[in-house]
């Protein structure tokens, strides 16, 4: 069985979904004035975006 984590299309989709989820949770955290959690999740969105670009260039 092939390893799905070596499939660029799967990894690009996973990066997009995790980035959207992180952005939503970060917005809710900032709404509830949990600034540390919101900032950490916004940083996670940035990491997901850079991973998406890396996987896009790889495919």
N, C-alpha and C positions, 0 to 999 in steps of 0.2 A: 504494500500500500504506500502510495506516495505521501510525502510530508506536505500538508497543506500550507505550512508556514514558509515554504520555498516558492509558493505560487505568488507572483507579483500582483495579480489581479485581486486575489483574496486579501493580501496584506493591504493593498490600497483601499479596498472596501472597509476593512477592519479599522484602518486609521481614520477614515471619514466618519464612521459610526461612533467610534470612541471620542473623536474630537467634538462631534455634535452633542453627545451625552455630557461630556465635560463642560462644554459651554453652557448648557442648560443648568447643570448643577451649580456651576460657578455663579450664574446670574441669580439663582435662588439663594445661594450663600451670601452674596453681596446684598440682596434684598433684606435678608435677616440680620445684616450687619456682622457677619462672620467673615471679616476681611482677610484673615490668614488663609482660611479654606478657599475663599473665592480667588485670591491671588495665586494660590498653588494650583488650582484647577485651570485658571487662565494660562499659567505656565505650561500645564499639561496640554492645553489646546495648541500652544505654539509648538511643542514637541511633536504632537500628532501631525500638524501641518508640515513640519520639516521631514518627518518620516514618510508622509504621503508623497512629497516631492522626490524624495530619494527612491522610493519604489516606482514612481512614475518614470524616472529617468532610467531605471534598471530594466523596465519592460520594453 
